[in-house]
Amino acid sequence: MLQQIQGYLEASKFKYLIFGVLIFAFSAATSSWYYTTSSELFITFGIRVVLQILLAYIIIEYLIKYLLNKGKNKIFVLAITATLLVFYVVCNLIFIYYFEPTFPGTYANYVKRFDDASFLGRLTNISEFVSKSLYLLYPTLLLLVFKLYVEKQRLLKLNEQKKTAELAALKNQLNPHFLFNTLNNLYALALKKSDDTPKVIQKLSEILDYILYRCNDEFVSLNKEIELIENYLSLEKIRYADRVKISFSKNVTGREKVAPLLLLTFVENAFKHGVANEMNQANIDINISKKEERLLFKVENSKPKVIDTKEKREPIGLANIKKQLELLYPKAYDLIIENTASSFSANLKLNLA
């Protein structure tokens, strides 16, 4: 509701009129005790609010838009000063030739403030100029604060939309080779009429169901992510059989909340770069634990003795992960990568609080 009102006021051609009515209502309500009649109250604040809103309109729609926003700072300062002087002159004329003779009882004490109450004497009174300018400017300042708030909310919304779009794109980068290889393995198993065929179909179905339909929230329970990893490991065990030895230890409640698909990418990376090119047996160790309010996740894989020179570059999956971490856990994570001749490990620490 508040956002709708903000949007309406910001877009409406009558926003200055609406704001003027609000200023008038507030000023009149808080100063009604000072005036002898309702007509005097309405006339006084009617004129004052017209001047205030007119000044706000000139400053915001012209001076700020065409001078300050275009870097003409000196001209802007001169224009503001000149505009305030013009309004100060108008105010004094209204006071001298209308308010004071029309409502003498109300303004008798006001006139006594001046050593020289003539028009020229008032114009040269610096303290009165500052006082009148601040009074005329306060609706302008309120409108500027409102505009800044609306603009900040708009930017926050745009950033949130951008963040959501980036996360969606990153999630969609789940290694397509995994699906392709699994389908190939499934085809080979079907030709052999292997007993593992139904199991592969079931696990693949569970993985796709989770990725497509069950991880659309920004954060999901760790239990779901662990189940996803276990399904993934089951498929890779069928694929690689005795070529890989996997250790997966867990010391968490499972109720912790984490970003979806974040941990799987580390596991996927371990298989892609630690098992795919290994002619002998590869090793993958996965550990998930919790210490105080931090989730500790470590994946370590052995490396084949013969490594493609392309493998020296950072895997795309890790670059993807780092982008997700910056978006979802800004200044709330530590990621330590250790790359030796015989092993590769990723040690991730996430703040859960």
N, C-alpha and C positions, 0 to 999 in steps of 0.2 A: 504494500500500500504506500509506504513512504517513498519507495523508488518510483512508483507511478506518479506521485505528486511532484517529486523532483524532476522527472522527465517532462511532465506537463509544464511546470513553471519555466524550465529551461527552454523548451521549444515554443511556448506560447508567445504570440505577438503582444499580448497584454500583460506580460510578466511584470513590467514596471508599474502598471496600473494596479495589479493585484498586490504587489509588494507595498505600494503606496498606501493602499487601503489598510493593510496590516499595520504599517507604521503609524498611520493616523489613529487607528483603534487603540493601539498600545499607548501612544503619547497622550491622547485625549483621556483615556481611562486613568492613567497615573497622575494626571495634572488637573483633574476636574475641580479639586478643592481650591485651586488658585484663582479661578475665574468666577465672576458674580453671576453671569447668565450663560445658558447653554448656547445661545447664538454667538456670544463672544468666544466661547470655547471652540465651536466648530469653525468660525471664521478664522481665528488665529492659527489653529493647527491645519486648517485647510490650505491657507497660504504657505505656511512653513513646509508642509509636506510636498506641495507642488514644487517649491524651490529645491527641496532635497532630492526629489525623484528626477527633476530636470537635470540637476547637477550630476547625479549618478548616471543618467542616460548619456550625457555629453562625455563624461570621463570614460565610461566603459565601452560605449559603442563607437567613439571617435578617437579620443586621445590615446587610450590604451591600444585599441585595434590598429590605428593607422600611424601611430608614432612610437609608442613603447615597444610593441611587438615587432616593429621593423627596425629596431635598434637606434632610433632617433632619440636617445636619452636626454640630451641637452634641450632639444626642442620641446620634448615632453614636459620637462620641469618648467620651462618658461611658459608653456601653454597652460599647465595646471595653475601656476601662480597667477597668470593673467585671468584665467577663468574664475578663480576664487576672488580676485579683486573686483571683477565685474559683479559677481553675486553679492559681494560685501557692499558695494555701492547700491545695488538694488535693495538689499535688506535695509540699509540706512534710510533710503528714500521712503520705503514702506513704513518704517517705524516713525519717521519724522512727520510724514504727511498723511498717514492713515491711522496706525495703531494708537499713537500718543494723543492726537486730538479726539479720536473716536472713543477711546477707553482710558481717559485720563487717570481714573482711580487706580487702575491696574499698573500703569507705567510710570506713576509719579516717582516711586523709589528708583526705578530703572534710570530715569533721566538724571537723578542726583549722583549717579556713579561717575559722571563725566565732569571734569574741571571746565571743559569747553563743550557744551552740548550742541553747538552748531554743526552743520553738515560737514564743514571742513575740519572742525575739531575732532569729530568722530572718525573721519577718514584717516587721520594721522595717529589714531590711537592703536598702537601695535597690539596690545593685550586684547583689546576688543576684536581686532581683526582675527587673531588666532582663535579666540573663543568662538566667534561666529563661524569661522571656517570649520572647526572641529564639529560643531553642532550640525552644520550642513553636510559634512562628509560622512557622518556615522552610518547613514543608510547605504552609502556607496561601499564602505568597508564591509558591511554585512552582506551585501550582494556579491562582493568579490570573494569573501569567505565561502559563501554558498556555491559560487561558480567553481572555486577551487575544489570544494568537496565533491561536487558532481563530476568534475573532470577526473579527480582521483578515483572515484568509484567506477567511472567509465574505463579508465586505464587498468584498474584491478580486474574488471570483468574481461577486458580484452586479453590481459595476461593469463587469466584463468582459462579462457577459451583456447589461447595459443598453447598453454601447458597441456590441456586435455588433448588437443590435436597432435602435439608432439609425442605424447605418451601413447596415443592410439597408433601413430605411425611406427614408433619403436616396438610396440608389442607385436605389430604385424610383421616385424622382421625376424620372428622366430624361424630358425633355420629351415628353409623349404626342403633342403636335402634330407632332413630327418624324415619328413613325410614321404618323399620320393623313395628313399632307401627302405623304409618300412613297408611300403606297398610292393616294392620289388621282392623283399624277403617274404612277404605274405603270398605273393604269386608263386615263388619258388616252393614254399611250404605246401601250398595248395596242390601243385603238380606232384609233389611227393606224397600227398595225402597224409601229411604229418599231423600228429595229435596236438601239436602246438598251434595249428591254424586258428581254432576258435579262441584260444587264449590271446593271440596277437590281435585278432579282430576286436575282442573285448577291451583290451588295454588301449588300443588305438582309438576306439570309440569313446572311452572315458577321457582320454587326453583331449581329443577334439571337442567333446562336449564341454569340458572345463574351459578350454581356451576361447571357444566361440560364445559361450552363453553364461558361464558361472564366475567370470573374473572381470566383470565390467566396473566393479567398485574401485575406488582409489586404493583401498586397503582391504585385505581379506585375512581370514584366520590362518595361522601358520599350519594348522592341521591339513587344510586344503592343499597348500603348497607342498607339504611333505608327501601327501598322497599322490600329487602330480609327479613329483620326482621319483617316487617308488614305481609308478606305472611306466615312467620313462626308462628307468633302470631295468625293469622286467623285459621291455622290448629290446633294449641294447644287449642284455644277456643272451637272449635268443639269437640275436644277430651275430654277436661275436663269440658266443659259447666260451670255450676255454682260453680264448685269446685275451680275456680281461678278468682281473680279480678285483672285485668291488667290496669296499667296506663302507657302511653307512651307519653312523652312530648318532643318536638323538638324546638330548637331555633338556627337554623343554616341556612345557605344559601343553602346547599346541593351541592355546587360546590367544597367544600373542598375535598382533596385527602387523602384517607386512604388505608391501606392494606386490601385486600379482605378477608372476612370471619372472620376477627379479632373480630369484635363486636358481631357477632352472637354467638360465643362460650360462651360469658358471659351470654347471654340470655338463651341459651340451658342449661347451667349449673344451672341457676336459676330454670328452670322447673324440671330438673332431681333431684335436691336435695331439692327443696322447695315445689314442688307440688305433685310429684309422690307418696310420702308416707303420704301425708296429707289427713286425713279422713274428716276434716271440710274444710272451705274455706281458700285457700292460697292467699297471696298478692304478687304481683310483680310490682315494680315501676322502670321504665326505663326513664332516662333523658339524652338527648344529647344537648349540648350547646357549644358555642364558646366564649372564652374570649381572646381578643387580638389575638395572633397567636397560641393559644392553644385550642385543642379540648377537651372538658370535657365530659366524658361518665360515667354514674353511673347506676348500676343495683343492686337493693336491693330486697331480697325475704324473706318472713317469713319462719320460720322453723317449721316442725311438732313437736308436743310435745314428741312423741316417735321417737327417732332417732336410727337408726342402728349404732352399734359401728364402723362399717366400714366407716361411714360418717365422723368420726373424722379426717380421713386422708385427705390430700389435694386432691381435685378432679383432675382426669387425665386431664380434659379439661383445668384447670387453669395452670397446668404444661406445657401443650401444648402452651397455650397463652404466658407464660413467655418466652419460647424458641423463639416464633415468634417475640416478642417484642425486644429481644436481637439481633435478626438477622436484623430486619427492622428498629428499632428505637434505636440504641445503644446510650446511654446517652441522649436520647431525649424523655423520658417518665417517668411518675411516676405512680405506681400502689399501691394503698392502699387497703388492705383486712381487713375487720372488721367482725369478727365472734363471735356473742354473743349467749346466750342461746335461744333467740327468733328470731333472724334474721341473715342474711348473706348479706354483701354488698361488691361490687367491685367498686372502684373509680379509673378510668383511666384518665390520662392527657397526651395528645400527643402534641409534638411540630410540628406544621404544616409548619413553615417557613424552 
